[in-house]
Amino acid sequence: MIRKMQEDPSLQFSVTCLAVDEEKGPPTLQYLFYELPFPILPFRMERFFIINGWTNGPGKYQQSVRIVDSTGRKTIVETGTQPFALGDPYTPFMLI
Protein backbone atom coordinates (compact mmCIF):
# COMPACT_ATOMS: atom_id res chain seq x y z
CA MET A 1 0.00 0.00 0.00
CA ILE A 2 1.32 3.43 -0.94
CA ARG A 3 0.42 6.18 1.51
CA LYS A 4 0.07 9.67 0.07
CA MET A 5 1.81 12.42 2.01
CA GLN A 6 -0.32 15.38 3.08
CA GLU A 7 -0.31 18.08 0.42
CA ASP A 8 0.49 21.71 1.14
CA PRO A 9 -2.37 24.18 0.71
CA SER A 10 -2.60 25.83 -2.68
CA LEU A 11 -3.32 29.52 -3.17
CA GLN A 12 -5.92 29.55 -5.96
CA PHE A 13 -6.40 33.31 -6.24
CA SER A 14 -5.57 36.64 -4.63
CA VAL A 15 -7.88 39.56 -5.48
CA THR A 16 -7.86 43.20 -4.35
CA CYS A 17 -10.98 45.32 -4.00
CA LEU A 18 -12.35 48.37 -2.19
CA ALA A 19 -15.58 46.89 -0.78
CA VAL A 20 -17.04 43.54 0.29
CA ASP A 21 -20.79 43.03 0.77
CA GLU A 22 -21.54 40.04 3.02
CA GLU A 23 -25.17 40.88 3.85
CA LYS A 24 -27.01 38.58 1.41
CA GLY A 25 -25.36 35.19 1.05
CA PRO A 26 -21.82 34.68 -0.20
CA PRO A 27 -19.52 37.73 -0.21
CA THR A 28 -19.80 40.05 -3.20
CA LEU A 29 -16.55 41.80 -4.10
CA GLN A 30 -16.94 45.36 -5.34
CA TYR A 31 -14.55 47.75 -7.10
CA LEU A 32 -11.93 45.17 -8.04
CA PHE A 33 -8.61 46.33 -9.42
CA TYR A 34 -5.47 44.61 -10.67
CA GLU A 35 -2.71 47.06 -9.87
CA LEU A 36 -1.83 49.26 -6.91
CA PRO A 37 -1.16 52.91 -7.86
CA PHE A 38 2.12 53.36 -5.98
CA PRO A 39 3.70 55.36 -4.49
CA ILE A 40 0.49 57.05 -3.30
CA LEU A 41 -2.65 55.08 -2.59
CA PRO A 42 -5.73 57.20 -3.41
CA PHE A 43 -8.00 55.56 -0.84
CA ARG A 44 -8.29 54.99 2.88
CA MET A 45 -6.66 51.74 3.97
CA GLU A 46 -9.63 50.63 6.10
CA ARG A 47 -11.57 50.27 2.82
CA PHE A 48 -8.96 48.10 1.10
CA PHE A 49 -9.41 44.31 0.97
CA ILE A 50 -7.26 41.41 -0.17
CA ILE A 51 -9.16 38.18 -0.73
CA ASN A 52 -7.21 34.91 -0.86
CA GLY A 53 -8.71 31.59 -1.91
CA TRP A 54 -7.03 28.44 -0.57
CA THR A 55 -7.64 24.76 -1.32
CA ASN A 56 -6.01 21.30 -0.86
CA GLY A 57 -3.88 20.27 2.12
CA PRO A 58 -6.43 19.50 4.88
CA GLY A 59 -5.21 20.88 8.21
CA LYS A 60 -4.69 24.10 10.17
CA TYR A 61 -2.65 26.93 8.67
CA GLN A 62 -1.87 30.63 9.02
CA GLN A 63 -1.51 33.35 6.44
CA SER A 64 -0.18 36.87 6.62
CA VAL A 65 -0.21 39.48 3.88
CA ARG A 66 2.36 42.21 3.51
CA ILE A 67 2.49 44.88 0.82
CA VAL A 68 5.83 46.58 0.37
CA ASP A 69 6.91 49.58 -1.69
CA SER A 70 8.66 49.18 -5.04
CA THR A 71 12.08 49.00 -3.34
CA GLY A 72 10.93 46.12 -1.11
CA ARG A 73 12.25 47.92 1.99
CA LYS A 74 9.21 49.75 3.33
CA THR A 75 6.09 47.91 4.50
CA ILE A 76 2.93 49.79 3.52
CA VAL A 77 0.32 47.30 4.81
CA GLU A 78 0.65 44.20 6.98
CA THR A 79 -2.27 42.07 8.18
CA GLY A 80 -0.64 40.07 10.93
CA THR A 81 -1.34 36.37 11.30
CA GLN A 82 -4.73 35.01 10.21
CA PRO A 83 -5.42 31.37 11.14
CA PHE A 84 -7.57 29.17 8.89
CA ALA A 85 -8.38 25.49 8.49
CA LEU A 86 -8.93 23.39 5.39
CA GLY A 87 -11.05 20.26 5.47
CA ASP A 88 -12.18 18.56 2.28
CA PRO A 89 -9.48 19.09 -0.38
CA TYR A 90 -12.17 19.95 -2.95
CA THR A 91 -13.81 22.69 -0.85
CA PRO A 92 -12.04 26.06 -1.13
CA PHE A 93 -11.66 28.45 1.78
CA MET A 94 -11.71 32.22 1.27
CA LEU A 95 -10.04 34.71 3.62
CA ILE A 96 -10.97 38.38 3.43
Backbone torsions as a table, in degrees:
resi	resn	phi	psi	omega
1	MET	NA	131.8	176.9
2	ILE	-99.6	125.8	179.8
3	ARG	-99.6	126.9	-179.7
4	LYS	-80.0	131.7	176.5
5	MET	-70.9	151.1	178.1
6	GLN	-62.9	134.3	179.1
7	GLU	-83.9	151.8	173.7
8	ASP	-75.4	152.9	176.5
9	PRO	-64.5	154.8	-178.5
10	SER	-119.7	125.9	175.8
11	LEU	-78.0	112.7	-176.8
12	GLN	-85.6	-35.2	178.3
13	PHE	-159.6	158.0	173.8
14	SER	-140.8	117.6	-173.7
15	VAL	-125.1	141.8	175.4
16	THR	-109.6	143.1	177.4
17	CYS	-155.6	171.7	-177.5
18	LEU	-105.1	-7.4	179.3
19	ALA	-155.6	147.4	175.8
20	VAL	-133.6	123.8	178.3
21	ASP	-104.7	114.7	-178.6
22	GLU	-113.6	15.6	-174.8
23	GLU	-73.8	-38.1	-174.2
24	LYS	-121.0	86.9	177.3
25	GLY	81.7	-147.8	-178.0
26	PRO	-60.6	152.4	-179.9
27	PRO	-58.5	139.2	174.3
28	THR	-110.5	121.2	-179.3
29	LEU	-88.0	133.4	-177.3
30	GLN	-124.8	145.8	177.3
31	TYR	60.5	54.0	177.5
32	LEU	-70.3	149.2	174.1
33	PHE	-147.7	159.1	-173.1
34	TYR	-112.4	-5.1	176.2
35	GLU	-141.4	150.2	178.7
36	LEU	-98.5	126.2	-176.6
37	PRO	-79.0	73.6	179.4
38	PHE	-77.2	154.7	9.3
39	PRO	-87.8	-7.7	-178.0
40	ILE	-113.6	127.0	176.9
41	LEU	-90.2	124.9	-174.5
42	PRO	-86.8	27.2	-179.7
43	PHE	-147.4	162.1	178.4
44	ARG	-74.7	138.4	-174.9
45	MET	-68.8	-22.0	177.9
46	GLU	-72.7	-7.9	178.2
47	ARG	-111.4	25.6	-177.9
48	PHE	-118.5	126.8	-176.1
49	PHE	-125.0	143.2	170.3
50	ILE	-119.0	125.4	-177.9
51	ILE	-113.6	121.3	178.7
52	ASN	-113.4	134.4	177.3
53	GLY	-110.4	120.5	-178.4
54	TRP	-112.8	151.6	175.0
55	THR	-152.7	173.5	-179.2
56	ASN	67.7	179.1	174.1
57	GLY	53.7	63.8	179.1
58	PRO	-51.4	136.2	179.8
59	GLY	149.3	-172.8	179.7
60	LYS	-103.9	136.4	-176.5
61	TYR	-140.4	175.1	174.8
62	GLN	-137.1	146.0	173.0
63	GLN	-128.0	154.6	169.3
64	SER	-142.9	145.7	-178.5
65	VAL	-119.8	134.3	178.6
66	ARG	-137.3	127.8	175.5
67	ILE	-107.6	127.7	-179.4
68	VAL	-115.7	162.4	178.2
69	ASP	-72.1	178.1	-174.5
70	SER	-64.7	-19.7	177.8
71	THR	-84.0	-17.7	-177.6
72	GLY	80.9	6.2	-176.4
73	ARG	-101.5	-27.2	-175.6
74	LYS	-110.8	125.6	176.9
75	THR	-82.5	125.9	179.6
76	ILE	-94.8	-42.0	-179.8
77	VAL	-141.0	137.3	174.0
78	GLU	-141.9	130.6	-174.8
79	THR	-84.3	-25.6	-168.0
80	GLY	84.3	-176.7	-176.0
81	THR	-81.2	134.2	177.6
82	GLN	-124.6	109.3	179.0
83	PRO	-75.9	149.3	173.8
84	PHE	-154.5	160.6	-179.7
85	ALA	-129.3	141.2	176.1
86	LEU	-112.8	136.0	178.6
87	GLY	-108.0	-101.9	178.9
88	ASP	-61.1	127.2	-177.6
89	PRO	-63.1	-13.9	-179.3
90	TYR	-99.5	0.8	179.6
91	THR	-108.5	112.7	-179.0
92	PRO	-72.8	158.1	177.3
93	PHE	-125.4	132.3	-176.9
94	MET	-114.4	126.8	175.3
95	LEU	-107.5	132.7	178.4
96	ILE	-110.5	NA	NA
